[in-house]
Amino acid sequence: MSAWVRMVFVSGMIAAIGACAPASPPPPLDPSVSATDLQGAQLNGKANCLDQGAGVVAGLGLDLANVRSVNGVEQVVGHGDNKAVRGLDLWFRFRDREGAVVVNLDTQCRPFSYYTRGGLTVAAPTAS
């Protein structure tokens, strides 16, 4: 496959993925929210940055007491010896509703976007 064909294919895949996953800027974080508010939630994978992820979920008006599980997935770019961690995706699933909220964080645990999956809807955050 020529370099041009690969570039067109990759560009098309990025556009398709972007169309499927519209991300929004996160709401302002509530400093009083922490991972301790996730009582009884199952934590899976790379579940660091929980305080910041929980702050985003709470800022969206979702009850942290209803979080069933949090799955952490590293955002990795490249492969083999050339791969690097770009950040972390925290998938929050709930006991009282279908779907998930995915919070995207950088390598310093700063949230930069979120999106929903599985039919979950949330109200747009309001600026404080």
C-alpha positions as CSV (number, residue, x, y, z in Angstrom):
1,M,0.0,0.0,0.0
2,S,1.5,3.3,-1.0
3,A,2.1,6.1,1.6
4,W,-0.6,8.2,-0.1
5,V,-3.2,5.5,0.1
6,R,-2.3,4.9,3.8
7,M,-2.6,8.6,4.5
8,V,-6.0,8.8,2.9
9,F,-7.2,5.6,4.7
10,V,-5.9,6.9,8.1
11,S,-7.4,10.3,7.5
12,G,-10.7,8.7,6.7
13,M,-10.6,6.5,9.8
14,I,-9.9,9.5,12.0
15,A,-12.8,11.4,10.4
16,A,-15.1,8.5,10.9
17,I,-14.1,8.0,14.5
18,G,-14.5,11.7,15.2
19,A,-18.0,11.6,13.8
20,C,-18.9,8.8,16.1
21,A,-17.5,10.3,19.2
22,P,-18.3,14.0,19.6
23,A,-16.5,15.2,22.7
24,S,-17.5,18.2,24.8
25,P,-15.3,20.3,27.1
26,P,-15.8,19.2,30.7
27,P,-17.7,21.1,33.3
28,P,-15.9,23.1,36.0
29,L,-14.5,20.7,38.6
30,D,-16.0,20.8,42.1
31,P,-13.0,20.6,44.5
32,S,-15.2,19.0,47.2
33,V,-15.7,15.9,45.0
34,S,-13.2,13.0,45.3
35,A,-12.9,9.3,44.5
36,T,-14.1,8.5,48.0
37,D,-17.6,9.5,46.8
38,L,-17.5,6.4,44.5
39,Q,-18.4,4.1,47.4
40,G,-19.0,0.5,46.2
41,A,-18.0,1.1,42.6
42,Q,-15.8,-1.6,40.9
43,L,-12.5,-0.2,39.7
44,N,-10.9,-1.8,36.6
45,G,-7.8,-1.2,34.6
46,K,-5.8,2.0,34.9
47,A,-8.1,3.7,37.4
48,N,-5.9,6.6,38.4
49,C,-7.1,10.2,38.1
50,L,-10.3,9.2,39.9
51,D,-10.7,12.5,41.8
52,Q,-10.7,14.5,38.5
53,G,-12.9,12.0,36.7
54,A,-15.4,12.0,39.5
55,G,-15.4,15.8,39.5
56,V,-16.5,15.8,35.8
57,V,-19.2,13.2,36.4
58,A,-20.6,15.2,39.4
59,G,-20.4,18.4,37.3
60,L,-22.7,16.8,34.8
61,G,-25.3,16.3,37.5
62,L,-24.9,12.6,37.9
63,D,-25.0,11.0,41.3
64,L,-21.6,9.4,42.2
65,A,-23.4,7.0,44.6
66,N,-24.9,5.3,41.5
67,V,-21.6,4.6,39.8
68,R,-21.4,0.8,39.3
69,S,-17.9,0.7,37.8
70,V,-15.0,2.8,36.5
71,N,-12.8,1.4,33.8
72,G,-9.5,3.1,33.0
73,V,-8.0,2.8,29.6
74,E,-4.7,4.4,28.6
75,Q,-4.8,6.5,25.4
76,V,-1.7,5.1,23.6
77,V,-0.3,6.4,20.3
78,G,2.2,4.5,18.2
79,H,3.3,0.9,18.6
80,G,6.2,-1.2,19.6
81,D,9.2,0.8,20.8
82,N,7.6,4.0,19.5
83,K,4.4,4.0,21.6
84,A,3.6,6.6,24.1
85,V,0.8,7.2,26.6
86,R,-1.2,10.3,25.6
87,G,-3.7,10.2,28.5
88,L,-6.4,8.2,30.1
89,D,-10.1,7.5,29.4
90,L,-12.2,6.8,32.4
91,W,-15.5,4.9,31.6
92,F,-18.1,5.5,34.3
93,R,-21.1,3.1,34.2
94,F,-24.1,3.5,36.4
95,R,-26.5,1.3,38.5
96,D,-29.6,3.3,37.6
97,R,-29.2,3.9,33.9
98,E,-27.8,2.4,30.7
99,G,-24.7,3.6,29.0
100,A,-21.5,5.4,30.2
101,V,-19.8,8.7,30.5
102,V,-16.2,8.7,29.2
103,V,-13.9,11.3,30.7
104,N,-10.7,12.0,28.7
105,L,-7.7,13.2,30.8
106,D,-4.2,14.1,29.8
107,T,-1.1,12.6,31.4
108,Q,-1.3,15.1,34.3
109,C,-4.9,14.1,35.1
110,R,-6.4,17.2,33.7
111,P,-9.8,16.5,32.1
112,F,-10.0,17.9,28.5
113,S,-13.3,16.4,27.2
114,Y,-16.1,13.9,27.9
115,Y,-18.6,12.1,25.8
116,T,-21.4,9.5,26.4
117,R,-22.0,6.1,25.1
118,G,-24.9,3.6,25.0
119,G,-27.7,6.0,24.9
120,L,-26.9,7.9,28.1
121,T,-27.8,11.5,28.0
122,V,-26.7,14.3,30.2
123,A,-27.5,18.0,30.4
124,A,-24.9,20.3,29.1
125,P,-22.8,21.7,31.9
126,T,-23.2,25.3,32.9
127,A,-20.2,27.6,33.4
128,S,-19.7,28.7,36.9
